[in-house]
Amino acid sequence: PGDVVLVEAPSYVGALGTFKQYESQVVHVEMDKDGLIPNALRNAIKVTKAAGKQIKFLYLIPNYQNPAGVLLPADRRGEILDICRDEKIFIVEDNPYGLLGFDKPSPNAMRASDSENVIYLGTFSKTIAPGLRVGWALVPQSLKEKMVIASESSILCPSNFTQLVISSYLANQPWRDQIASFAKLYKERRDAALSALDKYFPNNVTWTKPEGGFYIWITLPPEIDANALVPKAIAAKVAYVPGTAFFADGLGSWSLRISYCYPTAERITEGIKSLAGVIKAEMENRQITY
């Protein structure tokens, strides 16, 4: 309790909930279209240490980040590794989407460059089935015993059956081909989403253009509150997650996350058109030019 965890801004809502449960203090680090900004990380570390606080680790999703969908380039990965190594800060590298790149493989895992300072988290939830609830971790030798204790305290009795099912599947089925087919389908749906955004959304709204994964991050004019628009969007039969869900400090009201992984391309186009209508109506009510 009280230790600081550095995270991207925005960051995965599930991780934020876990950090809150353990009474950690979350400090967000600025991102741009290429992910976590190294200089922003340096500044966050400096400010946090100057306040006399202990930084436990940096948590980040370098590949097709949830919720922003951005991909951290190889040069930034190296710089972030150097910063954290010099500052003696562990990195927790969460990689649910790394195999779901659309046009090219994602860069090497950060752990491949520093196995003693990076904790790598993997999961089958995005590549086989979410309901299996099975993942894995690659952990520095110095932390293995603590990791086992932490895992047992939170998971209690993980299912041997589902682990055996996955083991058999990986040993006997063409899982790489299956993942490639998923990535192809998600790319088609991503393309439909980006095309609809270009066609229907106001000019003063921006969004990320993911190279893999599930998500697009949309930034509205600062006067628009994505939380307040939720009932209107639902009435128009559209669902999204307001940006505030991805910030521990209450920021993000001007942003939202949409997912293209499940609906068909036709439904995606229809939904984005409807959402554009909701946003335009709100702008007209507030006399915002678009």
N, C-alpha and C positions, 0 to 999 in steps of 0.2 A: 504493500500500500504506500502511495505517495511517490513512488519512483516514476520517472518520465519515460513514456514510449513515444518515439518519433514516428509519424506516419505521413503519407502523402495527403495532399489537400486537393480533391476529396479522397476518401479511403473506403475500403470495404466495410459495409455496415455490420456484418457478422463479427469481424475482428474488433471493431469499436465496442460492440456489446460485451465481448469477452474481456477487453481491457478495463471496461467500466466495472464489470463484475469483480475483478481483482483489485479495484480501487486504485488503478494507475492513473496518472495524469497524462492525458494525450496532448501532444504538441504537433500541430499540422505544419508540414513543410510545403512550400509553394511548388506547383507544377506548371508546365506549359504544354504545348502540343507534342513535345518529345519526352514527357514524363518529369520525374523529380529533377529539380534544378540544383546542381552541386553547390553553387554559391549560396543558395537559400539554405541548404543543409548546413554549410559551414556557419552561417549566421545563427541558425536555430540552436546549434550546439553551443556556440559562444554565449548566447543570451541565457540559455538554460544553465550552463555551468556557472556563469556570473551570478546567477540567483541562488547558487549553492545547492542545486538539485542534481540528483544522480540520474543519468540516462541509462535505462536498462537495455534497450536495443532500438534499432530502426526496423520497422515493418514496412515492406513494400511489395507490390505486385508488378514486376518489370515487363511482363508479357501481356499485352492487350488488357490493360488494367481494368478492374472493376471498381468504380463505375465509368471511368473516363474512356476506356478503350484504347489508350495510347500505348505505344511500344517504346521502351527505354533503349536508346541506341548503345552500341557496344562501347563507344568512347566514354559516355556518361557512366556506364556500369563500372568501368575501370576507375574513373575518378571517384565515384562513391565508395568503392572498395578501399581505395587509398585513404580517403578521409576517415572512414570508420576504423580502419586498421590503426591509423596514427592516433586516433582519439580513444582507442580501446573500447569501441562500441560494437557489439554483435549486430549482425544483419539477419533478419528473418525474411527469407526469400520465398514468397508464396507463389506457386506456379500452377494454378488450375487450368490455364488456357494455352500453355506453351506449345502444345501439339496441334493447335487449331489456327495456325497461320494460313493465310489464303494464297499468297503468291510466292512466298519464300520462307524458309525455316527461320524461326526466331533465333537471336544470338545465343551463344553458349550460356548456360546457367552461370550465375555469379559464383556459386559454390565451386564450380570447376576451376576457378582462379584462386580461391581461398577457402579451403575446406576447414580451416581452424577458426575462422571468424564468421562463417555463414551457416545458418540453420536453414535447410531446404525443406519446404513442405510440398507434397504432391497429393493428388486425389484422383479417384476414378469417377467422381461425380459429374464431370463435364465430358468425359470420353467414353464411358460405358453406361452408367445409370446413376442418377442422383440418389435413388432410394437405397442403394447398397451401403452408404455411409461408411466407406472405407477409404483411408488415405495412408500416407507414410511420411516419414521424416528422415532426413540425413543430418546427423548431428555431430558437432565436434566431440572428440573423445572426452574432453574435460566436462562436457555437459550431459553425457548420456544417462548417467544415473539419475540426475535431477529431472531429465526429460521423461524417463520412465515413471518416476513418482508423480510428476505433474499429469501425465497421461492417465495413469490409473486413478488419480483423484477426480478427474473430470469425466472419464468414459466409464469407469468401473469395469464392466464385463463386456468387452467388444465381442461381436458374433464370430465364432470360429467358422460357422457355416458359410457366411457371406465371403469370408476371406478364402475359404477353400473353393467356392464358386469362381471367384476372380482368378485364383491361381490356375484352376483348370482351364478357364477361358483363355488366359494369356498363353498357356502351354499348347492349346489345341486348336485355337481359332485364329483366322487372319485379322487380328485386331488392328494392325497398322492400316490395312485396306479399309476397314470399317471407319477408322478415324479420318482417313483421307476422304471418304464419301461424306462424312459429317461436315468436314471443312468446306467441301465443294457446295453442299447445300446451304451452309451458313453464308458463304460468299455470295451466292445468288440472292439471298434474303438481305444481306448487307447492301448489295447493289440496289435492290428495290427500295430500301429505306433511304439511301443517299439520293437516289433519283427523285423520290417523292419530296424529300426535304428541299432539294433545289427547286422543284416545281411549285410547291405550295407555300413554303414558309416565308415570312416577312424578311426583307433584306437586313433588318437590324437584329436578327437572331442568328447566332453562330452555333456550330456543332463540330465535334471531332469526326475524323474519317478513319475508323479503325482498320488495321491491316489483318485482323484476326479476332477471335473471341466472339462475344455476344452483344456488346453494348455500344451505344452512342450517347455522348454527353452533350446536352443542349444548354446554351447560355442565353437567357432572355435579357431584355433591357432591365436595368436595376430597379425600375419602378414596378415591375411585374413580380408578384409573389406566386411561385409555383404551387405552394401549399393551398393558397386560396382558390386556385383554379381546379383543384382535384375534383370537387363535386360537379363542376361544369363539364370537365372532361369525362367523368363517369356517365353523366347524362348523355354525352355524345358517344358513349360506348368505347371510350379510349382509357387505357390505364398506363400510368407511369409512376416512377418513384421520385418524389420531390428531392431536391438537392440537399436539404437540411438533414436527411437521413444519413448522409455520408460525411458529416462534420460533427465532431464532438463538442464544438464550441458554438453551435447554433447558426453558423453561417450557411450560405448556399441557397437562400430562399429564391434567388434569381435563376436557378438552374434546375435541371431535371435529367433523369436517366431513362432512356427507352431501350428495350431489348428486342432484337430481331430474330432470336434463335428459334422460337416456336411457331409464330403465325406463318401462313403461306405468304408468298410475295404479294398476292392480290389483297389479302387482308392487311398487310403492312401498308400498302399504298392507300387503301381506304382509311385506315386508322390515322395515318399521318395527315391526310387531307382533312379529316375531322378535327384533329388536334390543332392544325393550322387555323381552322375556322374559330376555334375557341380562343386562341391566342390573339388573333386579329380583332375579334370582338372586344376583348379586354383592352387592347391598345386603343381602339376607337372610343371606348368608354372613358379612357384616361387621356384622350386627345394626344396620343403618341403617334407621330408620323412614321409610317413604314412603307 
